[in-house]
């Protein structure tokens, strides 16, 4: 039986097989990206540990906005359907987890886990991202005051 790498807070949300398949595809993607760039300094296992540690660190929340991530969406996204349906389809996956590399190197600090709606494009435009985070914080604060 393969090892179950799911963090304890994730065990009742997604099957071990689905999580392992997703995790391995993300790790392989990052590993291949570095290999193609000529960076073969680190073995696959380093990427695996770094990304798994970044996932565990989240405790199920987006590391940037602290909004909940819907881990049940892992493996559900269909690029073909997304292309056919467009924005409405993509909107359903806004809370899907995305692993983003934030700097060079292979270490858990170099990866963060965020919701699909706050993917890499947001990190490349910091002013727009800060404005979006401010709106989320303002909405959450107003909601907390009204609760």
C-alpha positions, -999 to 999 in steps of 0.1 A, spaced: 0 0 0 14 34 -10 22 59 17 -5 85 25 10 119 22 -21 139 30 -19 162 60 -42 152 88 -65 182 82 -70 170 46 -78 133 52 -116 137 52 -117 160 21 -99 140 -6 -87 105 -12 -51 95 -8 -48 84 -45 -63 117 -58 -40 138 -36 -9 117 -44 -16 120 -82 -20 157 -79 10 162 -57 32 141 -80 21 160 -111 29 193 -95 63 181 -83 71 166 -117 61 199 -134 84 219 -112 112 194 -115 109 193 -153 108 231 -155 142 233 -137 157 205 -157 147 222 -190 162 255 -176 195 237 -170 191 235 -132 197 199 -123 212 206 -89 184 190 -69 168 156 -72 131 150 -75 129 141 -38 139 177 -28 110 191 -48 87 166 -34 96 175 2 96 212 -4 61 213 -20 47 188 5 60 210 34 45 241 17 11 223 15 13 212 51 21 247 62 -12 261 48 -34 241 72 -60 243 44 -59 281 39 -46 303 11 -12 316 24 -18 350 10 -55 358 18 -62 332 45 -93 323 27 -102 285 26 -89 264 -2 -113 238 -17 -90 208 -18 -119 187 -32 -114 204 -65 -81 187 -70 -82 166 -102 -116 180 -113 -105 207 -137 -110 199 -173 -91 223 -197 -112 213 -227 -144 221 -209 -129 253 -196 -121 264 -231 -156 256 -243 -175 271 -214 -151 300 -206 -152 323 -175 -182 306 -159 -164 273 -158 -132 289 -145 -151 307 -117 -162 274 -103 -125 266 -97 -115 299 -81 -109 282 -47 -88 253 -62 -53 250 -47 -24 261 -69 13 257 -59 33 288 -69 71 292 -70 80 325 -55 117 324 -59 146 303 -72 158 273 -53 141 242 -39 130 248 -3 95 250 12 99 288 15 102 290 -23 67 276 -28 34 288 -15 -1 274 -19 -28 298 -29 -63 297 -44 -65 296 -82 -79 331 -82 -46 344 -67 -23 326 -90 11 337 -104 -3 365 -125 -13 383 -93 22 380 -79 37 396 -111 14 427 -106 18 436 -70 -2 468 -70 -33 451 -84 -28 422 -60 -25 444 -30 -57 462 -40 -75 428 -44 -62 417 -9 -73 450 6 -109 445 -8 -110 409 6 -97 421 40 -123 450 40 -151 426 31 -141 401 57 -138 429 84 -173 442 75 -187 406 76 -170 401 111 -185 433 124 -220 423 112 -218 388 126 
